[in-house]
Amino acid sequence: MFFGIPIKYIMIYFAVINLFGFLIMWYDKHQAKWGRWRVPEKTLFMITFLGGGIGTLAGMYTFRHKTKKMRFVIGFPTILITEICLIIYLALYGEEKLAAFLELF
């Protein structure tokens, strides 16, 4: 259990959001090639922020999409590394530290 949620469900969530992130990068690249409606950049960042960083980053380099835009080259890995650090912190120090931190706000 991680904050009262079974690990199985957390793993399923991360698998789905990362697969979605990978596929949305493919879709956006496909749309760009044909000059069609594109996925908004805010949406790509939101998927990354919601835990899809591995998928969007893998899609970015697999499909060579958004690799020349520095906000993506720097932004996606920065979000991913921050989330990994947060998960490690929460796993090590648990709910008590998070509750104390949230009380500051």
For each residue, the residues with C-beta under 8 A, 3 or more apart:
1: 4 5 6 7
2: 5 7 10 90 91
3: 90 95
4: 1
5: 1 2 9 10
6: 1 9 10
7: 1 2 10 11
8: 11 12
9: 5 6 12 13
10: 2 5 6 7 13 14
11: 7 8 14 15
12: 8 9 15 16
13: 9 10 16 17 51
14: 10 11 17 18 51
15: 11 12 18 19
16: 12 13 19 20
17: 13 14 20 21 47 50 51 52 55
18: 14 15 21 22 51 52 53 54 55 56 58
19: 15 16 22 23 55
20: 16 17 23 24 47 52 55
21: 17 18 24 25 47 48 52 53 54 55 56 59
22: 18 19 25 26 55 56 58 59 62
23: 19 20 26 27 55 59
24: 20 21 27 28 39 43 44 47 56 59
25: 21 22 28 29 44 55 56 59 60 62 63 65 66
26: 22 23 29 30 59 62 63 65
27: 23 24 30 31 39
28: 24 25 31 32 38 39 44 65 66
29: 25 26 32 33 63 64 65
30: 26 27 33 34
31: 27 28 34 36 37 38 39
32: 28 29 35 36 38 65
33: 29 30
34: 30 31
35: 32
36: 31 32
37: 31
38: 28 31 32
39: 24 27 28 31 43 44
40: 43 44
41: 44 45 71
42: 45 46
43: 24 39 40 46 47
44: 24 25 28 39 40 41 47 48 56 66 72
45: 41 42 48 49 75 79
46: 42 43 49 50
47: 17 20 21 24 43 44 50 52 55 56
48: 21 44 45 52 53 56 57 75 76 79 80
49: 45 46 79
50: 17 46 47
51: 13 14 17 18 83
52: 17 18 20 21 47 48 55 56
53: 18 21 48 56 57 76 77 79 80 83
54: 18 21 57 58 80
55: 17 18 19 20 21 22 23 25 47 52 58 59
56: 18 21 22 24 25 44 47 48 52 53 59 60 76
57: 48 53 54 60 61 76 77 80
58: 18 22 54 55 61 62
59: 21 22 23 24 25 26 55 56 62 63 65
60: 25 56 57 63 64 65 66 67 72 76
61: 57 58 64 67
62: 22 25 26 58 59
63: 25 26 29 59 60
64: 29 60 61 67
65: 25 26 28 29 32 59 60
66: 25 28 44 60 69 72 73
67: 60 61 64 72 73
68: 73
69: 66 72 73
70: 73 74
71: 41 74 75
72: 44 60 66 67 69 75 76
73: 66 67 68 69 70 76 77
74: 70 71 77 78
75: 45 48 71 72 78 79
76: 48 53 56 57 60 72 73 79 80
77: 53 57 73 74 80 81
78: 74 75 81 82
79: 45 48 49 53 75 76 82 83
80: 48 53 54 57 76 77 83 84
81: 77 78 84 85
82: 78 79 85 86
83: 51 53 79 80 86 87
84: 80 81 87 88
85: 81 82 88 89
86: 82 83 89 90
87: 83 84 90 91
88: 84 85 91 92
89: 85 86 92 93 97
90: 2 3 86 87 93 94 95 97 98
91: 2 87 88 94
92: 88 89
93: 89 90 96 97 98
94: 90 91 97 98
95: 3 90 98 99
96: 93 99 100
97: 89 90 93 94 100 101
98: 90 93 94 95 101 102
99: 95 96 102 103
100: 96 97 103 104
101: 97 98 104
102: 98 99 105
103: 99 100
104: 100 101
105: 102
